[in-house]
Amino acid sequence: MQAAPVRATAIPTFTDALRAVESLLMSGGQRHARRNAWTSVLEDRRRAKDRVEAQRVLEAVSARG
């Protein structure tokens, strides 16, 4: 008896699965707007992190003097 051939298929990531669902539920314009909004959220988080770091540096400098 011969063994069945093995097929190597990549298991989709969670992100891939979400994008597939998104493409089924939303039109192209909505997808684009959602991605733009998420990019803005990530940029806001980066700026907030930079502000916190700048505040720490300023406090450290003022504590020395």
PDB file of N, H, CA, C and O in Angstrom:
ATOM      1  N   MET A   1       0.842  -1.177   0.000  1.00  0.00           N
ATOM      2  CA  MET A   1       0.000   0.000   0.000  1.00  0.00           C
ATOM      3  C   MET A   1       0.891   1.246   0.000  1.00  0.00           C
ATOM      4  O   MET A   1       1.881   1.315   0.728  1.00  0.00           O
ATOM      5  N   GLN A   2       0.534   2.198  -0.804  1.00  0.00           N
ATOM      6  H   GLN A   2      -0.270   2.142  -1.395  1.00  0.00           H
ATOM      7  CA  GLN A   2       1.333   3.416  -0.937  1.00  0.00           C
ATOM      8  C   GLN A   2       0.731   4.528  -0.079  1.00  0.00           C
ATOM      9  O   GLN A   2      -0.487   4.695  -0.028  1.00  0.00           O
ATOM     10  N   ALA A   3       1.610   5.293   0.601  1.00  0.00           N
ATOM     11  H   ALA A   3       2.600   5.157   0.559  1.00  0.00           H
ATOM     12  CA  ALA A   3       1.152   6.389   1.456  1.00  0.00           C
ATOM     13  C   ALA A   3       0.633   7.528   0.600  1.00  0.00           C
ATOM     14  O   ALA A   3       1.099   7.756  -0.517  1.00  0.00           O
ATOM     15  N   ALA A   4      -0.335   8.234   1.146  1.00  0.00           N
ATOM     16  H   ALA A   4      -0.713   8.049   2.053  1.00  0.00           H
ATOM     17  CA  ALA A   4      -0.892   9.393   0.444  1.00  0.00           C
ATOM     18  C   ALA A   4       0.154  10.497   0.390  1.00  0.00           C
ATOM     19  O   ALA A   4       0.922  10.664   1.337  1.00  0.00           O
ATOM     20  N   PRO A   5       0.196  11.257  -0.708  1.00  0.00           N
ATOM     21  CA  PRO A   5       1.170  12.348  -0.796  1.00  0.00           C
ATOM     22  C   PRO A   5       0.909  13.407   0.271  1.00  0.00           C
ATOM     23  O   PRO A   5      -0.237  13.690   0.617  1.00  0.00           O
ATOM     24  N   VAL A   6       1.974  13.976   0.775  1.00  0.00           N
ATOM     25  H   VAL A   6       2.906  13.746   0.493  1.00  0.00           H
ATOM     26  CA  VAL A   6       1.888  15.015   1.795  1.00  0.00           C
ATOM     27  C   VAL A   6       1.933  16.367   1.119  1.00  0.00           C
ATOM     28  O   VAL A   6       2.808  16.635   0.294  1.00  0.00           O
ATOM     29  N   ARG A   7       1.001  17.202   1.467  1.00  0.00           N
ATOM     30  H   ARG A   7       0.290  16.984   2.137  1.00  0.00           H
ATOM     31  CA  ARG A   7       0.968  18.559   0.902  1.00  0.00           C
ATOM     32  C   ARG A   7       1.393  19.546   1.976  1.00  0.00           C
ATOM     33  O   ARG A   7       0.859  19.546   3.085  1.00  0.00           O
ATOM     34  N   ALA A   8       2.338  20.369   1.640  1.00  0.00           N
ATOM     35  H   ALA A   8       2.771  20.369   0.739  1.00  0.00           H
ATOM     36  CA  ALA A   8       2.808  21.379   2.587  1.00  0.00           C
ATOM     37  C   ALA A   8       2.084  22.682   2.293  1.00  0.00           C
ATOM     38  O   ALA A   8       2.355  23.340   1.288  1.00  0.00           O
ATOM     39  N   THR A   9       1.178  23.045   3.158  1.00  0.00           N
ATOM     40  H   THR A   9       0.958  22.511   3.974  1.00  0.00           H
ATOM     41  CA  THR A   9       0.486  24.317   3.019  1.00  0.00           C
ATOM     42  C   THR A   9       0.771  25.143   4.256  1.00  0.00           C
ATOM     43  O   THR A   9       0.744  24.644   5.381  1.00  0.00           O
ATOM     44  N   ALA A  10       1.040  26.398   4.028  1.00  0.00           N
ATOM     45  H   ALA A  10       1.062  26.804   3.114  1.00  0.00           H
ATOM     46  CA  ALA A  10       1.344  27.291   5.142  1.00  0.00           C
ATOM     47  C   ALA A  10       0.074  27.572   5.931  1.00  0.00           C
ATOM     48  O   ALA A  10      -0.989  27.805   5.357  1.00  0.00           O
ATOM     49  N   ILE A  11       0.197  27.547   7.234  1.00  0.00           N
ATOM     50  H   ILE A  11       1.061  27.358   7.700  1.00  0.00           H
ATOM     51  CA  ILE A  11      -0.919  27.899   8.096  1.00  0.00           C
ATOM     52  C   ILE A  11      -0.988  29.422   8.140  1.00  0.00           C
ATOM     53  O   ILE A  11      -0.001  30.079   8.470  1.00  0.00           O
ATOM     54  N   PRO A  12      -2.147  29.985   7.809  1.00  0.00           N
ATOM     55  CA  PRO A  12      -2.232  31.448   7.804  1.00  0.00           C
ATOM     56  C   PRO A  12      -2.060  32.019   9.206  1.00  0.00           C
ATOM     57  O   PRO A  12      -2.477  31.415  10.195  1.00  0.00           O
ATOM     58  N   THR A  13      -1.449  33.171   9.272  1.00  0.00           N
ATOM     59  H   THR A  13      -1.111  33.661   8.470  1.00  0.00           H
ATOM     60  CA  THR A  13      -1.291  33.833  10.560  1.00  0.00           C
ATOM     61  C   THR A  13      -2.617  34.457  10.976  1.00  0.00           C
ATOM     62  O   THR A  13      -3.550  34.549  10.178  1.00  0.00           O
ATOM     63  N   PHE A  14      -2.688  34.876  12.212  1.00  0.00           N
ATOM     64  H   PHE A  14      -1.930  34.801  12.860  1.00  0.00           H
ATOM     65  CA  PHE A  14      -3.891  35.534  12.711  1.00  0.00           C
ATOM     66  C   PHE A  14      -4.166  36.802  11.906  1.00  0.00           C
ATOM     67  O   PHE A  14      -5.314  37.107  11.585  1.00  0.00           O
ATOM     68  N   THR A  15      -3.103  37.534  11.585  1.00  0.00           N
ATOM     69  H   THR A  15      -2.170  37.286  11.846  1.00  0.00           H
ATOM     70  CA  THR A  15      -3.247  38.758  10.801  1.00  0.00           C
ATOM     71  C   THR A  15      -3.801  38.446   9.416  1.00  0.00           C
ATOM     72  O   THR A  15      -4.674  39.157   8.920  1.00  0.00           O
ATOM     73  N   ASP A  16      -3.297  37.385   8.792  1.00  0.00           N
ATOM     74  H   ASP A  16      -2.588  36.807   9.196  1.00  0.00           H
ATOM     75  CA  ASP A  16      -3.815  36.989   7.482  1.00  0.00           C
ATOM     76  C   ASP A  16      -5.305  36.669   7.556  1.00  0.00           C
ATOM     77  O   ASP A  16      -6.082  37.045   6.678  1.00  0.00           O
ATOM     78  N   ALA A  17      -5.686  35.967   8.620  1.00  0.00           N
ATOM     79  H   ALA A  17      -5.055  35.661   9.333  1.00  0.00           H
ATOM     80  CA  ALA A  17      -7.095  35.614   8.786  1.00  0.00           C
ATOM     81  C   ALA A  17      -7.956  36.856   8.963  1.00  0.00           C
ATOM     82  O   ALA A  17      -9.038  36.951   8.385  1.00  0.00           O
ATOM     83  N   LEU A  18      -7.480  37.808   9.759  1.00  0.00           N
ATOM     84  H   LEU A  18      -6.601  37.731  10.228  1.00  0.00           H
ATOM     85  CA  LEU A  18      -8.240  39.052   9.949  1.00  0.00           C
ATOM     86  C   LEU A  18      -8.378  39.825   8.649  1.00  0.00           C
ATOM     87  O   LEU A  18      -9.441  40.372   8.355  1.00  0.00           O
ATOM     88  N   ARG A  19      -7.304  39.868   7.871  1.00  0.00           N
ATOM     89  H   ARG A  19      -6.441  39.424   8.110  1.00  0.00           H
ATOM     90  CA  ARG A  19      -7.370  40.574   6.583  1.00  0.00           C
ATOM     91  C   ARG A  19      -8.347  39.895   5.628  1.00  0.00           C
ATOM     92  O   ARG A  19      -9.041  40.568   4.866  1.00  0.00           O
ATOM     93  N   ALA A  20      -8.401  38.577   5.667  1.00  0.00           N
ATOM     94  H   ALA A  20      -7.837  38.031   6.286  1.00  0.00           H
ATOM     95  CA  ALA A  20      -9.344  37.857   4.810  1.00  0.00           C
ATOM     96  C   ALA A  20     -10.784  38.183   5.201  1.00  0.00           C
ATOM     97  O   ALA A  20     -11.625  38.428   4.336  1.00  0.00           O
ATOM     98  N   VAL A  21     -11.066  38.184   6.497  1.00  0.00           N
ATOM     99  H   VAL A  21     -10.383  37.985   7.200  1.00  0.00           H
ATOM    100  CA  VAL A  21     -12.404  38.537   6.968  1.00  0.00           C
ATOM    101  C   VAL A  21     -12.712  39.983   6.615  1.00  0.00           C
ATOM    102  O   VAL A  21     -13.817  40.301   6.174  1.00  0.00           O
ATOM    103  N   GLU A  22     -11.741  40.849   6.810  1.00  0.00           N
ATOM    104  H   GLU A  22     -10.844  40.591   7.169  1.00  0.00           H
ATOM    105  CA  GLU A  22     -11.919  42.265   6.490  1.00  0.00           C
ATOM    106  C   GLU A  22     -12.268  42.444   5.014  1.00  0.00           C
ATOM    107  O   GLU A  22     -13.147  43.237   4.676  1.00  0.00           O
ATOM    108  N   SER A  23     -11.587  41.714   4.138  1.00  0.00           N
ATOM    109  H   SER A  23     -10.873  41.070   4.412  1.00  0.00           H
ATOM    110  CA  SER A  23     -11.841  41.865   2.706  1.00  0.00           C
ATOM    111  C   SER A  23     -13.231  41.381   2.329  1.00  0.00           C
ATOM    112  O   SER A  23     -13.828  41.878   1.374  1.00  0.00           O
ATOM    113  N   LEU A  24     -13.747  40.411   3.078  1.00  0.00           N
ATOM    114  H   LEU A  24     -13.262  40.007   3.853  1.00  0.00           H
ATOM    115  CA  LEU A  24     -15.100  39.938   2.800  1.00  0.00           C
ATOM    116  C   LEU A  24     -16.161  40.915   3.291  1.00  0.00           C
ATOM    117  O   LEU A  24     -17.212  41.059   2.665  1.00  0.00           O
ATOM    118  N   LEU A  25     -15.897  41.575   4.388  1.00  0.00           N
ATOM    119  H   LEU A  25     -15.043  41.458   4.896  1.00  0.00           H
ATOM    120  CA  LEU A  25     -16.908  42.416   5.018  1.00  0.00           C
ATOM    121  C   LEU A  25     -16.892  43.871   4.582  1.00  0.00           C
ATOM    122  O   LEU A  25     -17.917  44.550   4.655  1.00  0.00           O
ATOM    123  N   MET A  26     -15.756  44.355   4.136  1.00  0.00           N
ATOM    124  H   MET A  26     -14.923  43.804   4.076  1.00  0.00           H
ATOM    125  CA  MET A  26     -15.638  45.782   3.843  1.00  0.00           C
ATOM    126  C   MET A  26     -15.288  46.025   2.388  1.00  0.00           C
ATOM    127  O   MET A  26     -14.632  45.214   1.735  1.00  0.00           O
ATOM    128  N   SER A  27     -15.745  47.161   1.905  1.00  0.00           N
ATOM    129  H   SER A  27     -16.278  47.820   2.436  1.00  0.00           H
ATOM    130  CA  SER A  27     -15.350  47.548   0.560  1.00  0.00           C
ATOM    131  C   SER A  27     -13.916  48.062   0.600  1.00  0.00           C
ATOM    132  O   SER A  27     -13.366  48.294   1.677  1.00  0.00           O
ATOM    133  N   GLY A  28     -13.318  48.237  -0.553  1.00  0.00           N
ATOM    134  H   GLY A  28     -13.764  48.048  -1.428  1.00  0.00           H
ATOM    135  CA  GLY A  28     -11.930  48.677  -0.619  1.00  0.00           C
ATOM    136  C   GLY A  28     -11.686  50.008   0.064  1.00  0.00           C
ATOM    137  O   GLY A  28     -10.668  50.179   0.735  1.00  0.00           O
ATOM    138  N   GLY A  29     -12.597  50.952  -0.095  1.00  0.00           N
ATOM    139  H   GLY A  29     -13.423  50.814  -0.641  1.00  0.00           H
ATOM    140  CA  GLY A  29     -12.440  52.266   0.517  1.00  0.00           C
ATOM    141  C   GLY A  29     -12.452  52.194   2.033  1.00  0.00           C
ATOM    142  O   GLY A  29     -11.684  52.887   2.700  1.00  0.00           O
ATOM    143  N   GLN A  30     -13.318  51.360   2.573  1.00  0.00           N
ATOM    144  H   GLN A  30     -13.942  50.797   2.031  1.00  0.00           H
ATOM    145  CA  GLN A  30     -13.375  51.212   4.028  1.00  0.00           C
ATOM    146  C   GLN A  30     -12.102  50.569   4.558  1.00  0.00           C
ATOM    147  O   GLN A  30     -11.599  50.954   5.614  1.00  0.00           O
ATOM    148  N   ARG A  31     -11.585  49.594   3.828  1.00  0.00           N
ATOM    149  H   ARG A  31     -11.994  49.282   2.971  1.00  0.00           H
ATOM    150  CA  ARG A  31     -10.331  48.953   4.248  1.00  0.00           C
ATOM    151  C   ARG A  31      -9.211  49.970   4.273  1.00  0.00           C
ATOM    152  O   ARG A  31      -8.421  50.011   5.215  1.00  0.00           O
ATOM    153  N   HIS A  32      -9.142  50.794   3.234  1.00  0.00           N
ATOM    154  H   HIS A  32      -9.784  50.761   2.468  1.00  0.00           H
ATOM    155  CA  HIS A  32      -8.080  51.796   3.147  1.00  0.00           C
ATOM    156  C   HIS A  32      -8.201  52.789   4.304  1.00  0.00           C
ATOM    157  O   HIS A  32      -7.203  53.141   4.932  1.00  0.00           O
ATOM    158  N   ALA A  33      -9.417  53.234   4.581  1.00  0.00           N
ATOM    159  H   ALA A  33     -10.229  52.948   4.072  1.00  0.00           H
ATOM    160  CA  ALA A  33      -9.635  54.191   5.674  1.00  0.00           C
ATOM    161  C   ALA A  33      -9.262  53.564   7.015  1.00  0.00           C
ATOM    162  O   ALA A  33      -8.676  54.227   7.871  1.00  0.00           O
ATOM    163  N   ARG A  34      -9.598  52.300   7.196  1.00  0.00           N
ATOM    164  H   ARG A  34     -10.075  51.762   6.500  1.00  0.00           H
ATOM    165  CA  ARG A  34      -9.270  51.630   8.455  1.00  0.00           C
ATOM    166  C   ARG A  34      -7.762  51.511   8.639  1.00  0.00           C
ATOM    167  O   ARG A  34      -7.247  51.731   9.736  1.00  0.00           O
ATOM    168  N   ARG A  35      -7.061  51.167   7.576  1.00  0.00           N
ATOM    169  H   ARG A  35      -7.479  50.989   6.685  1.00  0.00           H
ATOM    170  CA  ARG A  35      -5.600  51.067   7.664  1.00  0.00           C
ATOM    171  C   ARG A  35      -4.976  52.432   7.938  1.00  0.00           C
ATOM    172  O   ARG A  35      -4.017  52.537   8.703  1.00  0.00           O
ATOM    173  N   ASN A  36      -5.517  53.475   7.316  1.00  0.00           N
ATOM    174  H   ASN A  36      -6.296  53.390   6.694  1.00  0.00           H
ATOM    175  CA  ASN A  36      -5.015  54.824   7.595  1.00  0.00           C
ATOM    176  C   ASN A  36      -5.239  55.195   9.061  1.00  0.00           C
ATOM    177  O   ASN A  36      -4.375  55.797   9.699  1.00  0.00           O
ATOM    178  N   ALA A  37      -6.396  54.833   9.578  1.00  0.00           N
ATOM    179  H   ALA A  37      -7.098  54.344   9.060  1.00  0.00           H
ATOM    180  CA  ALA A  37      -6.690  55.130  10.985  1.00  0.00           C
ATOM    181  C   ALA A  37      -5.736  54.387  11.902  1.00  0.00           C
ATOM    182  O   ALA A  37      -5.253  54.952  12.882  1.00  0.00           O
ATOM    183  N   TRP A  38      -5.461  53.129  11.597  1.00  0.00           N
ATOM    184  H   TRP A  38      -5.854  52.670  10.800  1.00  0.00           H
ATOM    185  CA  TRP A  38      -4.547  52.341  12.430  1.00  0.00           C
ATOM    186  C   TRP A  38      -3.137  52.916  12.364  1.00  0.00           C
ATOM    187  O   TRP A  38      -2.437  52.960  13.375  1.00  0.00           O
ATOM    188  N   THR A  39      -2.718  53.354  11.186  1.00  0.00           N
ATOM    189  H   THR A  39      -3.286  53.318  10.364  1.00  0.00           H
ATOM    190  CA  THR A  39      -1.405  53.987  11.051  1.00  0.00           C
ATOM    191  C   THR A  39      -1.333  55.239  11.914  1.00  0.00           C
ATOM    192  O   THR A  39      -0.303  55.511  12.531  1.00  0.00           O
ATOM    193  N   SER A  40      -2.414  55.995  11.961  1.00  0.00           N
ATOM    194  H   SER A  40      -3.251  55.774  11.460  1.00  0.00           H
ATOM    195  CA  SER A  40      -2.455  57.194  12.807  1.00  0.00           C
ATOM    196  C   SER A  40      -2.359  56.834  14.280  1.00  0.00           C
ATOM    197  O   SER A  40      -1.677  57.519  15.042  1.00  0.00           O
ATOM    198  N   VAL A  41      -3.027  55.776  14.684  1.00  0.00           N
ATOM    199  H   VAL A  41      -3.581  55.220  14.065  1.00  0.00           H
ATOM    200  CA  VAL A  41      -2.962  55.327  16.083  1.00  0.00           C
ATOM    201  C   VAL A  41      -1.524  54.964  16.445  1.00  0.00           C
ATOM    202  O   VAL A  41      -1.021  55.363  17.494  1.00  0.00           O
ATOM    203  N   LEU A  42      -0.870  54.206  15.571  1.00  0.00           N
ATOM    204  H   LEU A  42      -1.279  53.882  14.718  1.00  0.00           H
ATOM    205  CA  LEU A  42       0.509  53.804  15.844  1.00  0.00           C
ATOM    206  C   LEU A  42       1.439  55.018  15.910  1.00  0.00           C
ATOM    207  O   LEU A  42       2.344  55.064  16.742  1.00  0.00           O
ATOM    208  N   GLU A  43       1.215  55.993  15.037  1.00  0.00           N
ATOM    209  H   GLU A  43       0.479  55.955  14.361  1.00  0.00           H
ATOM    210  CA  GLU A  43       2.039  57.203  15.051  1.00  0.00           C
ATOM    211  C   GLU A  43       1.791  58.004  16.335  1.00  0.00           C
ATOM    212  O   GLU A  43       2.737  58.536  16.917  1.00  0.00           O
ATOM    213  N   ASP A  44       0.552  58.096  16.776  1.00  0.00           N
ATOM    214  H   ASP A  44      -0.216  57.664  16.303  1.00  0.00           H
ATOM    215  CA  ASP A  44       0.238  58.787  18.034  1.00  0.00           C
ATOM    216  C   ASP A  44       0.922  58.103  19.214  1.00  0.00           C
ATOM    217  O   ASP A  44       1.436  58.774  20.109  1.00  0.00           O
ATOM    218  N   ARG A  45       0.931  56.783  19.219  1.00  0.00           N
ATOM    219  H   ARG A  45       0.513  56.238  18.492  1.00  0.00           H
ATOM    220  CA  ARG A  45       1.604  56.054  20.297  1.00  0.00           C
ATOM    221  C   ARG A  45       3.103  56.322  20.281  1.00  0.00           C
ATOM    222  O   ARG A  45       3.723  56.467  21.335  1.00  0.00           O
ATOM    223  N   ARG A  46       3.685  56.388  19.087  1.00  0.00           N
ATOM    224  H   ARG A  46       3.181  56.270  18.231  1.00  0.00           H
ATOM    225  CA  ARG A  46       5.119  56.657  18.979  1.00  0.00           C
ATOM    226  C   ARG A  46       5.432  58.050  19.512  1.00  0.00           C
ATOM    227  O   ARG A  46       6.402  58.237  20.246  1.00  0.00           O
ATOM    228  N   ARG A  47       4.603  59.033  19.137  1.00  0.00           N
ATOM    229  H   ARG A  47       3.815  58.882  18.540  1.00  0.00           H
ATOM    230  CA  ARG A  47       4.829  60.401  19.626  1.00  0.00           C
ATOM    231  C   ARG A  47       4.671  60.485  21.140  1.00  0.00           C
ATOM    232  O   ARG A  47       5.431  61.194  21.800  1.00  0.00           O
ATOM    233  N   ALA A  48       3.704  59.777  21.694  1.00  0.00           N
ATOM    234  H   ALA A  48       3.087  59.201  21.158  1.00  0.00           H
ATOM    235  CA  ALA A  48       3.507  59.772  23.149  1.00  0.00           C
ATOM    236  C   ALA A  48       4.723  59.168  23.840  1.00  0.00           C
ATOM    237  O   ALA A  48       5.174  59.673  24.868  1.00  0.00           O
ATOM    238  N   LYS A  49       5.246  58.099  23.282  1.00  0.00           N
ATOM    239  H   LYS A  49       4.880  57.689  22.447  1.00  0.00           H
ATOM    240  CA  LYS A  49       6.447  57.475  23.852  1.00  0.00           C
ATOM    241  C   LYS A  49       7.623  58.447  23.800  1.00  0.00           C
ATOM    242  O   LYS A  49       8.391  58.547  24.757  1.00  0.00           O
ATOM    243  N   ASP A  50       7.764  59.166  22.678  1.00  0.00           N
ATOM    244  H   ASP A  50       7.140  59.085  21.901  1.00  0.00           H
ATOM    245  CA  ASP A  50       8.835  60.158  22.552  1.00  0.00           C
ATOM    246  C   ASP A  50       8.680  61.285  23.572  1.00  0.00           C
ATOM    247  O   ASP A  50       9.668  61.760  24.133  1.00  0.00           O
ATOM    248  N   ARG A  51       7.422  61.718  23.812  1.00  0.00           N
ATOM    249  H   ARG A  51       6.620  61.332  23.356  1.00  0.00           H
ATOM    250  CA  ARG A  51       7.181  62.778  24.801  1.00  0.00           C
ATOM    251  C   ARG A  51       7.587  62.329  26.195  1.00  0.00           C
ATOM    252  O   ARG A  51       8.199  63.091  26.944  1.00  0.00           O
ATOM    253  N   VAL A  52       7.250  61.099  26.541  1.00  0.00           N
ATOM    254  H   VAL A  52       6.753  60.480  25.932  1.00  0.00           H
ATOM    255  CA  VAL A  52       7.603  60.569  27.870  1.00  0.00           C
ATOM    256  C   VAL A  52       9.122  60.526  28.013  1.00  0.00           C
ATOM    257  O   VAL A  52       9.663  60.913  29.049  1.00  0.00           O
ATOM    258  N   GLU A  53       9.799  60.060  26.986  1.00  0.00           N
ATOM    259  H   GLU A  53       9.359  59.745  26.145  1.00  0.00           H
ATOM    260  CA  GLU A  53      11.263  59.990  27.031  1.00  0.00           C
ATOM    261  C   GLU A  53      11.872  61.383  27.150  1.00  0.00           C
ATOM    262  O   GLU A  53      12.817  61.575  27.915  1.00  0.00           O
ATOM    263  N   ALA A  54      11.352  62.356  26.409  1.00  0.00           N
ATOM    264  H   ALA A  54      10.584  62.200  25.787  1.00  0.00           H
ATOM    265  CA  ALA A  54      11.862  63.724  26.486  1.00  0.00           C
ATOM    266  C   ALA A  54      11.638  64.305  27.882  1.00  0.00           C
ATOM    267  O   ALA A  54      12.500  65.004  28.415  1.00  0.00           O
ATOM    268  N   GLN A  55      10.485  64.015  28.465  1.00  0.00           N
ATOM    269  H   GLN A  55       9.785  63.448  28.032  1.00  0.00           H
ATOM    270  CA  GLN A  55      10.200  64.497  29.817  1.00  0.00           C
ATOM    271  C   GLN A  55      11.187  63.914  30.822  1.00  0.00           C
ATOM    272  O   GLN A  55      11.657  64.623  31.711  1.00  0.00           O
ATOM    273  N   ARG A  56      11.503  62.629  30.687  1.00  0.00           N
ATOM    274  H   ARG A  56      11.121  62.053  29.964  1.00  0.00           H
ATOM    275  CA  ARG A  56      12.472  61.999  31.587  1.00  0.00           C
ATOM    276  C   ARG A  56      13.845  62.639  31.451  1.00  0.00           C
ATOM    277  O   ARG A  56      14.529  62.867  32.450  1.00  0.00           O
ATOM    278  N   VAL A  57      14.248  62.928  30.225  1.00  0.00           N
ATOM    279  H   VAL A  57      13.693  62.743  29.415  1.00  0.00           H
ATOM    280  CA  VAL A  57      15.546  63.557  30.006  1.00  0.00           C
ATOM    281  C   VAL A  57      15.572  64.945  30.632  1.00  0.00           C
ATOM    282  O   VAL A  57      16.538  65.305  31.304  1.00  0.00           O
ATOM    283  N   LEU A  58      14.518  65.725  30.416  1.00  0.00           N
ATOM    284  H   LEU A  58      13.733  65.432  29.870  1.00  0.00           H
ATOM    285  CA  LEU A  58      14.468  67.071  30.991  1.00  0.00           C
ATOM    286  C   LEU A  58      14.482  67.023  32.509  1.00  0.00           C
ATOM    287  O   LEU A  58      15.148  67.844  33.139  1.00  0.00           O
ATOM    288  N   GLU A  59      13.771  66.093  33.106  1.00  0.00           N
ATOM    289  H   GLU A  59      13.230  65.426  32.594  1.00  0.00           H
ATOM    290  CA  GLU A  59      13.767  65.974  34.558  1.00  0.00           C
ATOM    291  C   GLU A  59      15.138  65.560  35.081  1.00  0.00           C
ATOM    292  O   GLU A  59      15.570  66.032  36.132  1.00  0.00           O
ATOM    293  N   ALA A  60      15.817  64.687  34.360  1.00  0.00           N
ATOM    294  H   ALA A  60      15.465  64.303  33.506  1.00  0.00           H
ATOM    295  CA  ALA A  60      17.160  64.258  34.777  1.00  0.00           C
ATOM    296  C   ALA A  60      18.145  65.407  34.694  1.00  0.00           C
ATOM    297  O   ALA A  60      18.996  65.552  35.572  1.00  0.00           O
ATOM    298  N   VAL A  61      18.047  66.227  33.658  1.00  0.00           N
ATOM    299  H   VAL A  61      17.356  66.109  32.945  1.00  0.00           H
ATOM    300  CA  VAL A  61      18.955  67.371  33.492  1.00  0.00           C
ATOM    301  C   VAL A  61      18.688  68.412  34.579  1.00  0.00           C
ATOM    302  O   VAL A  61      19.625  68.960  35.160  1.00  0.00           O
ATOM    303  N   SER A  62      17.405  68.686  34.853  1.00  0.00           N
ATOM    304  H   SER A  62      16.644  68.242  34.381  1.00  0.00           H
ATOM    305  CA  SER A  62      17.093  69.703  35.868  1.00  0.00           C
ATOM    306  C   SER A  62      17.452  69.226  37.271  1.00  0.00           C
ATOM    307  O   SER A  62      17.738  70.053  38.136  1.00  0.00           O
ATOM    308  N   ALA A  63      17.448  67.927  37.521  1.00  0.00           N
ATOM    309  H   ALA A  63      17.216  67.255  36.818  1.00  0.00           H
ATOM    310  CA  ALA A  63      17.809  67.403  38.826  1.00  0.00           C
ATOM    311  C   ALA A  63      19.315  67.552  39.083  1.00  0.00           C
ATOM    312  O   ALA A  63      19.735  67.680  40.233  1.00  0.00           O
ATOM    313  N   ARG A  64      20.105  67.537  38.045  1.00  0.00           N
ATOM    314  H   ARG A  64      19.764  67.433  37.111  1.00  0.00           H
ATOM    315  CA  ARG A  64      21.569  67.691  38.181  1.00  0.00           C
ATOM    316  C   ARG A  64      21.970  69.120  38.509  1.00  0.00           C
ATOM    317  O   ARG A  64      22.946  69.355  39.221  1.00  0.00           O
ATOM    318  N   GLY A  65      21.217  70.060  37.990  1.00  0.00           N
ATOM    319  H   GLY A  65      20.424  69.869  37.412  1.00  0.00           H
ATOM    320  CA  GLY A  65      21.629  71.456  38.107  1.00  0.00           C
ATOM    321  C   GLY A  65      21.074  72.152  39.247  1.00  0.00           C
ATOM    322  O   GLY A  65      21.353  73.335  39.444  1.00  0.00           O
TER     323      GLY A  65
END
